[in-house]
């Protein structure tokens, strides 16, 4: 999986558990690039903002602040890369700002495979991807090139060389040289001259004048002094004793401890004088302050009493005002209710006065009377019709009864009821 896909893509395949922490790694690389571009001086100080941390855009802290920092950094990087891009403001449309930034990124040939809404949150791998690409372009514009790292060479341990510049006597040289016709100086594997002490111990076995390690008589040299000096000058460089210092040796640490202890004591003695002097000055200043405070308190005591009495009077006046304002509020409410009732009464009086002087009610009464007369005539007509129908029905009933009587009796003795 390419780095672009890890940081800019939306559909990321499963690349292992470490892929989750990839934004943190890229964020650290981005911070290094910003430092190479000197963003502390050119961006943070001019914008009056705090420098970002190494995981600022990798985790969510404050989305609004992070989005503003993201757009500001992107605009600064575009200007560093040579583009004429205005600094976004806090109240600008975020969609327009993101669209402008992504257009500039596409102009550099970097594909954007995620929706612009991913950048509105102000943090995450997509924001880091955009800033990382813009920082690369800014570094190209200033002709910056990455070089191979130069690792510092390990410093060799300092060697303490102890040289003996004192003159060697004849007896010392005889004890250290001329055993079996050869020198007692041997060369070890490190090409460093060391004294052969074992050869000196074998001195008694090769010299008949010694019984063990003790000489039987005083030795006298028969060597010419000038030749001896030349020989001494020749072997002098080989007589140097080299002592390697081991940092793990406790003696070295003990020496350092003694040195630090002496340095601390000397510094403490020097600082103690200044501290004592500073303490005296501070104590004198405190005494002056306390005396002046007492003097000021004594001078302002009557003013403080007047101030306290004025405060009490003010508190009492405020309480009276509060009580009076409460009564005024209640009376104002009552007045508002009475005024409302008065308005209603006035409205009713106006309606009644207008109705008394207006002839519209009389017209309505006349119309109502005419309507009643008309309805009365209609009722009379209907009543006459109903009476006529009833009369006709009664006549029919009588005729039928007469017919029934005549047909049942057969004689003319019937009567009509």
C-alpha positions in Angstrom: 0.0 0.0 0.0 1.4 3.4 -1.0 1.9 6.2 1.4 -0.7 8.3 -0.5 -3.3 5.7 -0.1 -2.6 5.3 3.6 -2.9 9.0 4.2 -5.3 10.3 1.6 -7.5 7.4 0.6 -10.9 6.6 2.0 -11.1 2.9 1.4 -8.0 1.6 3.2 -7.3 -2.1 3.1 -6.3 -3.8 6.3 -2.6 -3.3 6.6 -2.0 -4.4 10.1 -2.5 -3.0 13.6 0.3 -0.4 13.1 -1.6 1.4 10.3 -3.8 3.0 13.0 -0.8 4.9 14.3 0.4 6.0 10.8 -1.2 9.6 11.2 1.0 10.1 14.3 4.2 9.2 12.4 3.2 11.4 9.4 2.3 14.3 11.8 5.8 14.1 13.3 7.4 14.3 9.8 5.1 17.2 9.0 6.2 19.1 12.1 9.9 18.5 11.1 9.2 20.0 7.7 7.4 23.0 9.2 10.4 23.6 11.4 12.6 23.5 8.3 10.4 26.2 6.8 10.9 28.3 10.0 7.2 28.4 10.8 7.9 29.3 14.5 9.1 32.8 13.4 7.2 33.3 10.1 3.9 31.9 11.1 3.4 31.4 14.9 4.8 34.8 15.9 3.1 36.8 13.1 -0.2 35.1 13.7 0.2 35.3 17.5 -0.6 31.6 18.1 1.1 28.9 20.0 3.3 26.5 18.1 1.5 23.2 17.4 2.5 20.0 19.1 3.8 16.9 17.4 0.4 15.2 17.5 -1.8 18.3 17.0 -3.8 17.2 13.9 -3.6 13.4 14.8 -6.1 13.6 17.7 -9.2 15.6 18.3 -9.0 18.4 20.9 -11.0 21.5 19.7 -12.4 21.1 16.2 -13.1 24.8 15.7 -9.6 25.8 16.7 -8.0 22.9 14.8 -9.9 23.8 11.6 -8.8 27.5 11.8 -5.2 26.4 12.4 -5.4 23.9 9.5 -6.7 26.6 7.0 -4.2 29.1 8.2 -1.3 26.7 7.9 -2.4 25.6 4.4 -2.6 29.3 3.3 0.8 30.0 4.7 2.3 27.0 3.0 0.7 28.0 -0.3 2.2 31.4 0.0 5.6 29.8 0.8 5.2 27.7 -2.3 4.8 30.9 -4.4 1.0 31.0 -4.7 -1.1 34.1 -4.2 -3.5 32.8 -1.6 -5.3 35.1 0.9 -5.3 34.3 4.6 -8.7 32.8 5.6 -10.6 34.6 8.3 -12.5 33.1 11.2 -16.0 33.9 9.8 -15.4 32.8 6.2 -17.4 30.0 4.6 -15.6 26.8 5.4 -16.8 25.0 2.3 -15.4 27.8 0.0 -12.1 27.8 1.9 -11.7 24.0 1.7 -12.6 24.0 -2.0 -9.9 26.7 -2.7 -7.3 24.7 -0.8 -8.1 21.5 -2.6 -8.0 23.2 -6.0 -4.5 24.4 -5.3 -3.4 20.9 -4.2 -4.8 19.4 -7.4 -2.8 22.0 -9.4 0.4 20.4 -8.1 -0.8 17.1 -9.5 -1.8 15.4 -6.2 -5.0 13.4 -6.5 -7.7 14.0 -3.9 -9.6 10.7 -3.3 -11.7 11.8 -0.3 -14.7 14.1 0.0 -14.0 17.7 1.1 -16.3 17.3 4.1 -13.5 15.2 5.7 -11.5 18.4 6.2 -14.2 20.3 8.0 -13.5 18.5 11.3 -10.0 20.1 11.3 -8.1 16.9 12.3 -7.4 13.5 11.0 -5.3 11.8 8.4 -6.9 13.8 5.5 -5.9 17.1 7.0 -2.4 15.8 7.7 -2.2 14.5 4.1 -3.0 18.0 2.6 -0.6 19.8 4.9 2.2 17.3 4.2 1.8 17.7 0.4 1.8 21.5 0.7 4.9 21.4 2.9 6.7 19.3 0.3 5.8 21.8 -2.4 7.0 24.7 -0.1 10.3 22.9 0.4 10.7 22.4 -3.3 10.1 26.1 -3.9 13.0 27.1 -1.6 15.2 24.5 -3.3 15.6 22.4 -0.2 17.1 18.9 -0.6 17.4 16.1 1.8 20.9 14.9 2.5 22.2 11.7 4.1 22.3 11.8 7.8 25.8 12.5 9.3 26.3 10.5 12.4 28.7 11.9 15.0 31.9 10.0 15.6 32.3 8.4 18.9 34.9 10.3 21.0 37.8 8.1 22.1 38.6 8.0 25.8 41.2 10.4 26.7 44.4 8.8 27.7 46.2 9.9 30.8 49.9 9.7 30.1 52.1 9.9 33.0 55.6 10.9 32.1 58.6 10.9 34.4 60.8 13.7 33.4 63.2 13.2 36.2 66.7 12.0 35.5 67.4 8.3 35.8 70.2 7.2 37.9 72.6 4.4 37.0 71.2 2.0 39.5 67.6 2.5 38.2 68.6 1.9 34.7 70.6 -1.2 35.7 67.5 -2.6 37.5 65.3 -2.0 34.5 67.7 -3.0 31.6 70.4 -5.4 30.4 68.9 -8.7 31.4 70.2 -11.5 29.1 71.6 -8.9 26.8 68.2 -7.6 25.9 65.9 -4.8 27.1 63.1 -5.4 29.7 60.7 -3.3 27.6 58.2 -5.4 25.7 55.5 -4.4 23.2 52.0 -5.8 23.6 49.4 -6.2 21.0 48.2 -2.6 21.2 51.7 -1.2 20.3 51.9 0.5 23.7 55.2 0.3 25.6 54.8 -1.3 29.0 57.5 -2.2 31.6 58.2 -5.9 32.1 58.1 -6.3 35.8 58.4 -10.1 35.6 61.8 -9.7 33.9 63.0 -7.5 36.7 62.0 -10.2 39.2 64.2 -12.7 37.3 67.1 -10.4 37.7 68.5 -12.4 40.6 68.6 -15.6 38.6 70.8 -14.2 35.9 73.2 -12.2 38.0 75.6 -14.1 40.4 76.2 -10.9 42.4 72.6 -11.2 43.8 71.3 -13.7 46.3 67.6 -13.9 45.4 66.6 -10.2 45.0 69.2 -8.7 47.3 72.7 -7.5 46.0 75.7 -8.8 48.0 77.8 -5.7 47.3 77.5 -2.2 45.9 77.2 -2.2 42.2 79.5 0.0 40.2 79.0 0.9 36.6 81.7 0.6 34.0 79.7 2.3 31.2 80.8 5.6 29.7 78.5 8.4 30.9 78.1 9.9 27.4 77.0 6.6 25.9 74.8 6.0 28.9 73.0 9.4 28.3 72.6 8.6 24.6 71.0 5.2 25.5 68.8 6.9 28.1 67.6 9.4 25.5 66.9 6.6 23.0 64.8 4.5 25.4 63.1 7.4 27.2 60.0 7.4 24.9 59.5 3.7 25.6 59.6 4.2 29.4 56.3 6.2 29.4 53.5 4.5 31.3 50.1 4.7 29.7 47.1 4.4 31.9 43.7 3.9 30.2 40.7 5.6 31.9 37.6 3.5 32.3 34.4 5.3 32.7 33.0 2.4 34.7 35.7 2.5 37.2 34.5 3.6 40.6 37.7 5.6 41.1 36.8 7.9 38.2 33.3 8.4 39.7 34.8 9.0 43.1 37.1 11.6 41.7 34.2 13.3 39.9 32.2 13.2 43.1 35.0 15.0 45.0 35.3 17.6 42.2 31.6 18.2 42.2 31.5 18.4 46.0 34.3 21.0 46.0 32.5 22.9 43.2 29.2 22.9 45.2 30.9 24.0 48.4 32.7 26.9 46.6 29.5 27.9 44.8 27.6 27.6 48.1 30.1 29.9 49.9 29.8 32.5 47.2 26.0 32.2 47.0 25.6 32.3 50.7 27.0 35.8 51.0 24.6 37.1 48.3 21.7 35.2 49.8 22.4 36.6 53.3 22.7 40.1 51.8 19.4 39.6 49.9 17.7 38.3 53.1 18.8 41.4 55.0 17.5 43.7 52.3 14.2 41.8 52.1 13.8 41.9 55.9 14.5 45.7 55.9 12.1 46.2 53.1 9.4 44.2 54.9 9.9 46.3 58.0 9.6 49.5 56.1 6.4 48.2 54.4 4.9 47.2 57.7 5.7 50.5 59.4 4.3 52.5 56.4 1.2 50.3 56.4 0.7 51.0 60.1 1.2 54.8 59.5 -1.3 54.8 56.6 -3.9 52.8 58.6 -3.5 55.4 61.5 -3.9 58.3 59.1 -6.9 56.8 57.2 -8.7 55.4 60.2 -11.3 58.2 60.5 -11.8 58.1 56.7 -12.5 54.4 57.0 -15.0 55.0 59.8 -16.8 57.6 57.6 -16.7 55.2 54.7 -18.3 52.4 56.7 -21.0 54.7 58.1 -21.7 55.9 54.5 -21.9 52.2 53.4 -24.4 51.4 56.2 -26.5 54.5 55.2 -26.4 53.4 51.6 -27.5 49.9 52.4 -30.4 51.3 54.5 -31.4 53.7 51.7 -31.4 50.8 49.2 -33.6 48.8 51.5 -36.1 51.6 51.8 -36.0 52.2 48.0 -36.7 48.5 47.5 -39.7 48.5 49.8 -41.0 51.7 48.2 -40.5 50.4 44.7 -42.4 47.3 45.7 -45.4 49.4 46.7 -45.2 51.5 43.5 -45.2 48.3 41.4 -48.3 47.0 43.1 -50.1 50.4 42.7 -49.0 50.5 39.1 -50.5 47.1 38.4 -53.8 48.2 40.1 -53.8 51.4 38.0 -53.3 49.4 34.9 -56.3 47.2 35.8 -58.5 50.2 36.5 -57.4 51.9 33.3 -58.4 48.8 31.3 -61.8 48.6 32.9 -62.3 52.3 32.2 -61.5 51.8 28.6 -64.1 49.0 28.4 -66.7 51.3 30.0 -65.9 54.1 27.6 -66.2 51.8 24.6 -69.6 50.5 25.8 -70.8 54.1 26.3 -69.6 55.1 22.8 -71.5 52.1 21.3 -74.7 53.0 23.1 -74.5 56.7 22.2 -73.9 55.9 18.6 -76.8 53.5 18.6 -79.2 56.1 20.2 -78.5 58.7 17.6 -78.5 56.4 14.7 -81.7 55.5 12.7 -80.6 52.1 11.7 -82.4 50.4 14.6 -85.8 51.9 13.5 -85.3 50.8 10.0 -84.5 47.3 11.2 -87.7 47.4 13.4 -89.9 48.4 10.4 -88.4 45.7 8.3 -89.0 43.2 11.0 -92.7 44.3 11.3 -93.2 44.0 7.6 -91.6 40.6 7.7 -93.9 39.6 10.5 -97.0 40.9 8.6 -95.9 38.9 5.5 -95.4 35.8 7.6 -98.8 36.4 9.2 -100.6 36.6 5.8 -98.8 33.4 4.8 -99.9 31.7 8.0 -103.5 32.9 7.4 -103.5 31.5 3.9 -102.2 28.3 5.1 -104.7 28.1 7.9 -107.6 28.7 5.3 -106.3 26.0 3.1 -106.1 23.6 6.0 -109.7 24.5 7.1 -110.9 24.0 3.5 -109.2 20.6 3.4 -110.8 19.6 6.7 -114.2 20.7 5.5 -114.0 18.7 2.4 -112.9 15.7 4.4 -115.9 16.1 6.8 -118.3 16.3 3.8 -116.9 13.2 2.3 -117.2 11.4 5.6 -120.9 12.4 5.9 -121.7 11.4 2.3 -120.2 8.0 2.9 -122.2 7.6 6.2 -125.5 8.5 4.4 -124.8 6.0 1.7 -124.1 3.3 4.2 -127.3 4.1 6.1 -129.4 3.9 2.9 -127.8 0.7 1.8 -128.3 -1.0 5.2 -131.9 0.0 6.0 -133.5 -0.1 2.6 -136.0 2.5 3.6 -136.0 6.2 3.7 -136.3 6.3 7.5 -132.6 6.9 7.9 -131.2 10.1 9.3 -128.0 12.0 8.8 -126.0 12.7 11.9 
